[in-house]
Amino acid sequence: MKLPPKMKAKKSSSRYAKFAMKYGDNVFELEAVPPESLQKILRRAIDDVLDVAAFNAEIDADKRDAAYLDGVRRSLSKVLGNLRPGPP
């Protein structure tokens, strides 16, 4: 993104050595990045690790489970609603 460095990473941080080794010691504030750009970055990062087919299959399974449980709840509600308490 060619952002100018705003500051250096804190050497006192317990994560400094690993961070600096991987990225260097310049740090940037994400507030300087336009929201639309941040959204694109985030979307790409999610899409890179998300198995969309598996995710959609889970959503479909959740919908089926919810429909099944709603049917069970309605059936039980009717049965239980028709029960009258008997004498003790």
C-alpha positions as CSV (number, residue, x, y, z in Angstrom):
1,M,0.0,0.0,0.0
2,K,3.1,2.2,0.1
3,L,2.2,3.8,3.4
4,P,4.8,5.9,5.0
5,P,6.1,4.4,8.3
6,K,4.6,6.3,11.2
7,M,6.7,4.7,14.0
8,K,8.9,1.9,14.9
9,A,7.8,-1.3,16.6
10,K,8.3,-1.3,20.4
11,K,11.5,-3.1,21.3
12,S,10.1,-3.6,24.8
13,S,7.2,-5.8,23.4
14,S,7.5,-9.5,24.1
15,R,6.6,-10.1,20.4
16,Y,9.1,-7.6,18.9
17,A,11.8,-10.1,17.8
18,K,9.4,-12.4,15.9
19,F,7.5,-9.4,14.4
20,A,10.7,-7.6,13.3
21,M,12.1,-10.7,11.9
22,K,9.0,-11.3,9.8
23,Y,7.9,-7.8,8.9
24,G,10.7,-5.4,9.8
25,D,10.5,-2.8,12.6
26,N,8.3,-0.2,10.8
27,V,4.6,-0.2,12.0
28,F,1.6,1.5,10.5
29,E,-1.8,2.6,11.8
30,L,-4.7,1.0,10.0
31,E,-6.8,4.1,10.6
32,A,-4.8,5.6,7.7
33,V,-6.2,3.0,5.3
34,P,-9.5,3.9,3.8
35,P,-12.4,1.6,5.1
36,E,-13.1,0.2,1.6
37,S,-9.5,-0.9,1.3
38,L,-9.6,-2.5,4.8
39,Q,-12.8,-4.4,3.8
40,K,-11.1,-5.7,0.6
41,I,-8.0,-6.8,2.6
42,L,-10.2,-8.6,5.2
43,R,-12.4,-10.2,2.5
44,R,-9.3,-11.6,0.7
45,A,-7.9,-12.9,4.0
46,I,-11.1,-14.6,4.8
47,D,-11.6,-16.0,1.3
48,D,-8.0,-17.4,1.4
49,V,-8.7,-19.6,4.4
50,L,-12.5,-20.3,4.1
51,D,-13.8,-23.4,2.4
52,V,-16.9,-21.7,1.0
53,A,-18.5,-25.0,0.0
54,A,-18.0,-26.5,3.5
55,F,-19.2,-23.2,5.1
56,N,-22.4,-23.2,2.9
57,A,-23.0,-26.9,3.7
58,E,-22.9,-26.1,7.4
59,I,-25.3,-23.2,6.9
60,D,-27.7,-25.6,5.0
61,A,-27.3,-28.3,7.7
62,D,-28.1,-25.7,10.4
63,K,-31.3,-24.6,8.6
64,R,-32.4,-28.3,8.2
65,D,-31.7,-28.9,11.9
66,A,-33.6,-25.8,12.9
67,A,-36.6,-26.8,10.8
68,Y,-36.5,-30.3,12.2
69,L,-36.3,-29.0,15.8
70,D,-39.1,-26.5,15.1
71,G,-41.3,-29.4,13.9
72,V,-40.5,-31.5,17.0
73,R,-41.2,-28.5,19.2
74,R,-44.6,-27.9,17.6
75,S,-45.5,-31.6,17.8
76,L,-44.6,-31.8,21.4
77,S,-46.4,-28.6,22.1
78,K,-49.6,-30.0,20.6
79,V,-49.2,-33.3,22.5
80,L,-48.4,-31.6,25.8
81,G,-51.1,-29.0,25.3
82,N,-53.7,-31.8,24.9
83,L,-52.7,-33.5,28.2
84,R,-54.9,-32.7,31.1
85,P,-53.7,-33.2,34.6
86,G,-55.3,-36.2,36.2
87,P,-56.2,-36.6,39.8
88,P,-53.3,-36.9,42.2
